[in-house]
């Protein structure tokens, strides 16, 4: 199991370097595909993946990515309202076929997976995005590693005992601090390429610290959904890791966190 997980992890890292490094249409297409797969996994857990409301969710996700590609962000509000109206129309005219939580779950899924994950592509498309985008991975993976080490050495107080008994408050603080240090080092090394940031070291450190704290919420949120529905993994697409949501649960949160943090910190 460990060998399978390790090999899959190495392959994922190499693919990330390829897709994220290339950016452009390749990263856009990969982000869209991963988003749709993740949305399908979530809908399957919610038990709505074969129902009409799931089609509305998939159509909304594709429309959202179309808006991103054609830079029509002014239509995002219209898209959100139209999607909600379609879901509510199905809810009303097929009553009592759907329960309220199924409608809200379909709408929530679009915001949770495609919209949040799209910020990987959006960060890569920013000024200096070729360098900023790696802060998403640095804060997510760096936080996981540092949180584990600090938790093993100093962990005494449980962070969320019902969801993850092994996670500690000390580990969470250590994860955020470790990510901040990595961000500071990254900013110092690549400061000449981060020309849009007045103080790259401070901006990267603060952005990574914020993203690291939020990434832990993302990790626990994914666990909470699985716990609510009595499953271990969202899928089996990635050997040793589970599904897309199992592997990208924290990155779904770090991507928009890094994007907006750097937007306001520059």
N, C-alpha and C positions, 0 to 999 in steps of 0.2 A: 504493500500500500504506500509506504514512504517513497519507494523508488518511482512508482507511477506518479505520485504527486510531485516529486522533484523534477522528473522529466517533463511533465505537463507545465510546471512552473517555468522551466528554462525556455520551453517553446513559446509560452505566453510572453515572456520578456523579450525574446527575439522578434516576435511579431509586433509587439508594442514599439520597439525601436524602429522597425520597418515602417509601420503605418503612421505612427506619430511623427517620425522623422520626415517622412515624405509629405505629410499634410495634404492640403488640397482635396481634390475629388476622391482620392483613395481613402483618406481618413473620414471624409464625409460619408462615403458609401458604407464603410465598415461600421461607423458609429450608428448609422441608420439601421443596418442589419442587426447589430447587437441590441439596439433598442427594441426592435420588433420581437426578437427572440426573448429578451427579458420581459417584455410586456406579455407575451404568450405564456411564459412561465408563471408570472404573477396571476394572470387570469385563470390558469389551470389550477393553481392553489385555491383561488376564490370560487372555483367551480363554474366559471362563466365562459370558458375558452371556446365552447362550441355553440354559443348562443348569439343572437342578433346584436346584443349590446357590445359584444367583443368586436364585431365588424365595425361598429362606430368608433371604438377605441383605436383599432388599427388604421382606419381611414383618417382619424384625427392625427395620429402619429405621422403618417405619410404626408399629410397636409402641412403639418408643422415643419417637417424637414424641407418640404418644398419651399415654404416661406423663408426659411433660413438660407437656402441656396440662392434664391432670387432676391434676397435682401429686402423682403417685404414685411419687415417687423411691424409696420404700422397696421397690419392686418391681423396681428396675433390676438388682440382683444375680440375681434370679430370671430376668429376661429374658435376661441374658447366658448363664446356665447352660443355659436352655432352648434358646437358639439354638445353642450349641455341641453340645448333645446331639442336636439335629435334624441338624446337619451330620455329626456322627460316625455317626449312624444311617444316613444316606444313604451315607456312606463304607463302612460295614460291609456293609450289605445289598445294595449294588450292586457290591461289589468284583469285579473291579478296574477299574470304570468311571472312578473318579476317582483322581488322584494326590494324595499328601499335600499338596503345595504348592498345589493347587487348593482344598482344604478350608481350609487356613490363609489363603489369599488371600481367600476369601469372608468369613471371620470378620474378618480384618484390615481389609477394606474398610469394614465397618460402623463400626468404631472410628475409622478414618482420616477418613472423610468425614461421615456424618450426625452422629455423636457430637461430633466436634471442631467442626464448623460450627455446631452447635446453640447454641454458646456466644455467638454473635452475638445470638440471641434472648434467651438467658438473661441476658446482660449488660444488654441493654435493659430487662429486667424487674426488675433490681436497684433498690434505693433509689438515687435520683439517676441511674437508668439512662439517662434521656433525654440526660444529659450524659456519663456514663461511656462509653457505647457508642462515641462518636466517637474515643475513644483507640485503638480497634482499627484504624480507618482511618488515624489520625494516625501510629501506630507503624509500620504496614505501608508505607504510601505515603511517609511521611517518611523511613523507613529506606532505601527503594529510591532515592529522590532523593539523599539525602545520601551514601549509599554510592557511587553513581555519580560524584558530583562529587569526593569525596575520593579515590576510586580513580583517576580521570582525572588528578588533580593529584599525588598522592603514592604511588599504588600501585606497589609493587615486588615484594612477596612474594605468590605465588599462594595463594589460600585453598583451592581444590579444583580443581587443574589438569585433572584428568581429566573433571570434570563441567562446569565453567564456567571456561575459561581466562582470561576477562576479569575475574573477581572476585578481589579482593586482600584480604589481611589488613588493610591500611591502610583500604581501603574499608569493610570490615565494622566496624572500630572507629569510623570516621567516621559510618557509618550509625546505630550504636547511640548515639553521642554526639549526633548531630543529632536523633534521635528523643527522647532525654532532654530536650534543650533545648526542643523543641516541646511536650513534655509539661509541662514546667515553665511555659512561657508559657501553655499552655491552662489549667493549674491556677490560675495567677494571674488570668487573665481571668474564669474562671467559678467562682472559689472560693466565691462566695455561693450558688451552686447545688449545690455539692458538699458539702452539709452533713454527710454521713455520714463524711467524711474529716477527721481532726484537722488535718492539714497537707496541703492539696490540692496545693500546688506540689511538695513533695517526693514525695508518693505518686504523682502523675501522672508525674513525671520518672522515678522508679525503675521504675514499671510499664511505661512506654514503652521504657525501656532494656532491660528484661528481654524484653519482647515483640519488640523489634527484633532482638535476638540470636537469639531462637527463630524469628522469621520467616525469617531467612536459612537456617536449617536446613530449614524447610519448603519454601523455594524450591529448595534443592539436593536435597531428598528427592524432590520431584516430578520433577526433572531426572534423578535416578538411576533412577527407575522407567521413565521414557521411554527412557533410554539402554539399560537392560537389555533392553527389548523392541523396540528399533530403530525408534521412532517420533519424529516431530517435535512433534506436537501431540496432545492427548487427544481433540480433536474440532474441529468447524468451526461450532459454534453461534453464537459471537460473532465477527463479521467482523473480521479483523485481529488477533485475540487468540487464537483457537483455541477450546478447549472451556471448560467451567466450571472444571475443575481447573487449566487453564493460567492463568486469571485470578484464581482464589481460592486458589492453592497456598500462598502465604504467610499469607493471612488465616485459613486453616484452623488455623494454629498460633498466630497472634496473638490470636484470639478467646478460647480458653481461657486463654492466658497473661495477658491483661488481666483476665479474670474472677477468676482465682485470686490474681493479684498484688494487686489492689485489695481482695479479700476478706481477705487476711492483712495488708495494709498499713494498713487503716483504723483 
